[in-house]
Amino acid sequence: MKYLIISFKNRNNLYPFINLLKKFGIPSGIINTPRNISSSCGLSAKVEYRFYNNVLDILSKSNHDGLIGIFLLSRIGLHEQIERIV
């Protein structure tokens, strides 16, 4: 399964983004930021990869200066791979 991990500098940037996702009907969750991702905030948003274009659209239409990056999390069995995509 593939997921997007959207990482922000702090929680004050994360929570408004989560609220925007909910507003547009995009299922999301809040997770602990994986160690592979350099972040000053210990929490990130997690969204299914199929919503990638929707996430980009929301980010482009709103002010999210605190965005660190968008990462692709791929899981195959117990193996996990994280790759920066934005």
C-alpha positions in Angstrom: 0.0 0.0 0.0 1.2 3.6 -0.7 0.6 6.6 1.5 1.6 10.2 1.5 3.3 11.6 4.6 2.9 15.4 4.7 5.3 16.9 7.1 5.2 20.4 8.6 7.5 22.5 10.8 5.0 22.6 13.7 1.6 21.5 14.8 0.2 25.0 14.1 0.8 24.3 10.4 -0.4 20.7 10.6 -3.9 21.1 12.1 -5.3 23.6 9.7 -4.1 21.4 6.8 -5.9 18.4 8.4 -9.1 20.5 8.7 -8.8 21.4 5.0 -8.5 17.7 4.1 -11.6 17.0 6.1 -13.5 19.9 4.5 -12.8 18.5 1.0 -13.7 14.9 2.1 -10.2 13.5 1.9 -9.7 10.8 4.6 -6.5 11.5 6.6 -4.8 10.7 9.9 -2.2 12.2 12.1 0.8 10.0 12.7 4.2 10.2 14.4 6.7 11.6 11.9 8.9 8.7 10.7 12.5 9.1 11.8 13.7 9.0 8.2 12.0 12.4 7.7 13.8 15.4 9.2 11.2 17.4 11.0 10.9 19.6 14.0 7.3 18.5 14.4 6.8 15.0 15.8 3.5 14.7 13.9 2.6 14.5 10.2 -0.5 14.0 8.1 -1.0 10.6 6.4 -3.2 10.3 3.3 -3.7 7.5 0.8 -1.6 8.0 -2.3 -4.6 8.1 -4.6 -5.4 11.6 -3.2 -2.0 13.0 -4.3 -3.4 15.4 -6.8 -6.0 16.6 -4.3 -3.3 17.2 -1.7 -1.3 19.2 -4.2 -4.3 21.2 -5.2 -5.2 22.1 -1.6 -1.6 23.1 -0.8 -1.4 25.3 -3.9 -4.6 27.1 -3.0 -3.7 27.7 0.6 -0.9 29.2 2.7 1.2 26.5 4.1 4.6 28.1 4.6 5.4 25.5 7.3 5.5 22.6 4.8 8.7 20.6 5.0 7.7 18.1 2.3 5.6 15.4 0.9 6.9 11.9 1.2 5.8 8.6 -0.4 5.6 5.7 2.1 5.5 2.3 0.4 4.9 -0.8 2.4 5.5 -4.3 1.0 5.0 -6.8 3.8 7.2 -5.7 6.7 9.5 -3.7 4.4 8.9 0.1 4.4 10.4 2.6 2.0 10.2 6.4 2.3 11.0 8.7 -0.6 10.6 12.5 -0.9 8.4 13.5 -3.8 7.8 17.3 -3.0 
